[in-house]
Amino acid sequence: MSIPAERLTRVEYARCDPALWLASLFRTMCRGRRPGGLTIEHEHNGFKLKFNVWRALDARDQSVLLATIALAGVLGRQELHAGISHCRAQQLWQRLQPEDLAMMDQATVVKMTRYALLQAAGMADGKAEYNRLEDCLERLSMVGCRARKDGYDWSMRLLSYAETPEGQLHIALNSRLAEALSGHHVYVSLVERRALLSDAAQLTHAWLSAWLRQGASNSIRFDRLAEKVWGPPSKSVGTNRKRRERIGKALDAIGKLHGWQVLVDGRGATAKATIKRPRLVEREYRINGHVLPY
């Protein structure tokens, strides 16, 4: 079923793997510098996760991945596994580079146009944006993910992609992302994200959406939250101070979103925020007479 392009900007939520979004893979870029060869480790529910990042990922890369996941929920998806026979599907599976127990898993493929992906990601559709989209997909496809726990060993790329002769884009999401679409997941609101103008605010919002359940509240120090957006603390006191200031501005913007509440206590290195997230309102898409719950 085709969906009018103008409706794609109404994609509202992405169902996400909490481990991935809490790992803080996406960072703000300082003066356009994009470091490479990063290794990011994170522990989640006893799993030791390791991400090998070819080139650092930023807020635009995060927007593209969130939009892809959201479109998988709206446009539908197809299973992808080692026994797949279709030539293009085999190519997508091989490019995911599954190893060990990942060989027995199932990934998922979502089909779309580049225009649809740009719209869902909240990006413009000029030539420059199409080139940036290609760069985003390449960086995301080069991220290696590994999970280990008590003899369990799983490894797979974050995603892979291919273009058909007709210009349609096929994106394969690894099995952890695929499982989140129908199993345990956290919601990231793309509607809220589009209302946030800075990279720091968007990255902070995505991390908080994985950290806080809908309707829940919790407290966190500015310095800890800054690590989720910029990585480890800087050796420069001045840089850390500027990061706290930018976190404060990001939280101020998030606090203006409908239903979010942010209360700041303390100043400087002692500053912390108590944040409450709104409850999720489930919605339906009615397109061409069809009802698509999401």
N, C-alpha and C positions, 0 to 999 in steps of 0.2 A: 504494500500500500504506500503510495507516494504522499508526502506531507508538504503542503505549500511552504516555500522558503520563508515567507514572512512569519510563519508560526514558529520557526525554529528558535527565534529569540525568546520564545516563551518557555523554553525548556527550563525548569525551575530547580530541580535537585539532581545531584549525582550521588549514587549509592557507592560508598567508598570503603576499602579495606582499612580498618583503623590502624593497623600496624604500619602501613605505608605512610599514612598522613601524619602519624605521630613521630615518625623517624626524622622529620625535618630534612627532606631531600632538596627542597626548593629554598633558595636564598636570594636576597637582594644583591644586585651587582654594583660594585663600587666603581664609579667613573667608567663604566663600560667594560671593566676588566672581568674576564671569565676564566678562572683557573681551571685546570684539568687534572685528571688522575686522582680524583678524590675517593676516599673510602669512608663510608658512613656506617656506623654500627649502632644497632638498637635492639633492645630486648623487649619482647612482648609476649605475655602469657607463657613464659618459659622458653619461647623460641628465641634463639640468637640469630638475628637478622644482619646480613652484611650486604651493602649496596656499593657496587663499584661504578663510579660516575665518570664517564669519559670526559665530558665537559660540564662544568657547573650548570645547574638548572635554576631558572629564575621564575618570576611570577607569571610571565607570558607562557612559559613551558607548562606551568601548573594549570593555567587557564585552558590550554589545549587538551591536557589530559583529563581535566574535569569535564570539559565539553564532550570529549569522546565517550567517557563513561556515562554521562547523562544521555547522550544520543543512543547509546546501546540500550538504555531502558525505554526509549520512546520509539526508535525505528525497528527494534527487534534485532536478533543476533542469531548466529549459527555456531554450533559446536565445532571445535577444532581439536584434533588428537593425532596420535602417531599413526593410526590406521587409515587416515583420510586419504581418498584416492584422487581427488581433483588436483590438477597440476598446480593451480595458483594457491590452493589451500595447503598443499605440501610445501610450497615455497614459503608461505607465511609461518607454518609450523617449524620448519628448519631454521628460519631466521630468528625465531624465539630462542633457539639453542637450548632446548630442555636437556637436563642432565640428571642422572640418578633417579630419584623417585618422581621427579617431574615428568619423566617419560611416560608415566602411567596416568598423568593428569589430563584434564580437558581445559583448553583455552576457549576463547570465544571471539568471533569475528563480527564486526559491525560494518555495514556498507553505507557510504555517504559520499557527498561531493565536498570538494574543498570549500566551496562557498558555504555550504551548510555548517561545516565545522567552524569557519570563521564567524558566522552569525551566532552560533551557540556559545562560542568563546568570548563574545563581546568585542571582536576585533573588526576593523574596517575591511573592505574588500578590494582595495587598490592593489596594483602590481607589487608594491613594496611589502604589503601584508602577506600576499601569497608566497613571496620569497621567505619572509620571516616564518611563516607556517611550515614551510619545507625544512628550515633550519631546526625548528622546534621538534618536529617529528624525528629528524635524524638524531638529535641529542637524546630524546626519550627512548629511541630504539637501541641506543648504545648502553643503556643502564642495565647492569647485571644484578640480579637479586638472588640471594642465597639464604636459606633457612635451615637451621639445625636444632635438633632436640632429641636427646636420648636415642641415638642411632638413626633418627630420621634425618635425611640429607636431601635437600631439594634445591634446584638451581634453574633459573630461567630468566631471559631478558624481560624487561618491563613490557615492551610491546614490539610488534613488527608491522610493516605496512607495505602495500603494493598498489599500483594503479592499473586499471583495466584499459584496454585499447579505447574504450568509450569515454575515458576520463574519470570513471568512478574510483573513489578511494576505498580500499579495504584495509581496515586496521584490526590486528589481532591483539587482544589483551591477555596477559598471562593468567594462569589459573587462579592466583590469589585475587586479582581484580575481577575475574569472571565469577568466582564464588561469592564475592561481595554483592553482586547484582541480584542474587536470589537468596543468599544466606545472611550470616551475621555482617552487619555493615553500620556505618555512620552516615548521616546525611550532611552534605555541604550544599547550602543554598546558593545557586547561581544568581538568583534575583538579588539577594543581599550583596553578593560579591560585586555585581555590576554597579551597585550604588557606592562602592568604595573606590576612591580615585588613586590612592598611592599603592605602590608595590608592598610596602610594609604593612598597610592595613589589610590588603588582600591575603597576604601570607599569614598574618596573625589570625585573621578570621578563619581561614582553612584549618589551622592547627587547633584553635579553640573549638571548632566544630567537631573535631575528632576527640578532643579531650573532655568536653562537657556533653553529657546527655541532654536531650531536649527537656527543658523545664528545670534543669539542675543548676546549681551555683557552686562556685569554689573560688579559692583565693590563690594568687600566684604573684611572685615577686617580678618586678620589671626586668631585673637582670636575667632571671631564668627565661622569661618570655623572649628577651632579646636574643638569647642563644638559639631559640627555635627559628629566628628570622635571619640572623647573621652568622650563626655558627659559634664556635668557642669564643670566650671573651678576648678582647684585644689587650695587648700589653700597654696600650696607651690609655691613660686615665681619661683624657679628653675624648677619645673615640667612644669609650664606654658611656661617658656622660651624654654624648650626642645620640647614642643608640637608645638610651633611656628616654630622652626627649622625644625621639621619633616613635617609640612605643607608646608614650603618653598620648601623642597625637593620633596614633592608630586606634588606641582604645577609645579616645574621644569620638572618633568617627563611627566606630562599632557601636558605642553607646547610644548613638542617634538612630540606629536601625530599629525598626518596629519590634518591640518586645524584648530587646536586649537591655540589660541594666549593668552599668559599670560604676563602682564606687572605689575611688582611689584614696589610699591612706599612706601617709609618710612622704618623704622627699629624698632625692638622691639615691644612694645605695640601699636605703631602707624602704623605698617606695614599693608598694604592692597594690594589687587591684583585686577586688571581689567582684566576680562577673557572674551574671545570671543569664542563661540562654532561654529564648522563648520555646514553647512547645511547638512541635511540628504539626501543621495542618495538612492532612492528606488531601490531594486534589485529583481531579480527573481531566484528561484531555479528550475533548470531543472533536474529532476531525473526520470530515467526510461521512458523518453519521456513525462512526466507530467510537467506542469508549475505550480509552487507554488509561488504566489506573497507573499512577506513578507517585 
